Amino acid sequence: MKSEHYEMIIWWSDEDQSFVVDVPQLSGCLAHGSTRQRAIRNAEEAIQLWLATARKEGGKIPPPRGRPGMCFHSPGHGRLKASVTP
């Protein structure tokens, strides 16, 4: 399984003054970075560490589900997640 197959939700955190990435399929898998690119790289590393830990401890690894919906973020307006049916 490649990390880029897991959905990532990215937003700017005023509180942390950094970009934050949530990988919703992998419980507790979050990363941050000073730039969007750095946050994504950190999230890809966090995904690999999450998967390695799950394998080592015999945990369940969910298969990547792709893009079940689209997530839009507008600074100061929160997040909106909308399902899109082809």
C-alpha positions, 0 to 999 in steps of 0.5 A: 500500500502506498501512502499517496492512496490514502485521503489527506485533508489539509488545512492551515492552523492559525493556532499552530501557525502551520499546515496540518494534514489529517489522514482520516482512515488511519486513526490518529495519523496527523502531521504538520509543516510550515509549508503545504509541501512539507506538511504533505511530506511529513504526512507521507512519512507518518502514514508509513510509520503508522502502517509499520506499527500496525503490521508489527503489532498485528493491527488492522490496516484499512485499504485505501478508499480513494476519494469518496468525497471532496473536502473544501477549506476556506480560511476562516470558514471551516471545512465542508465535506461533500460527497460526489457521485460520478 
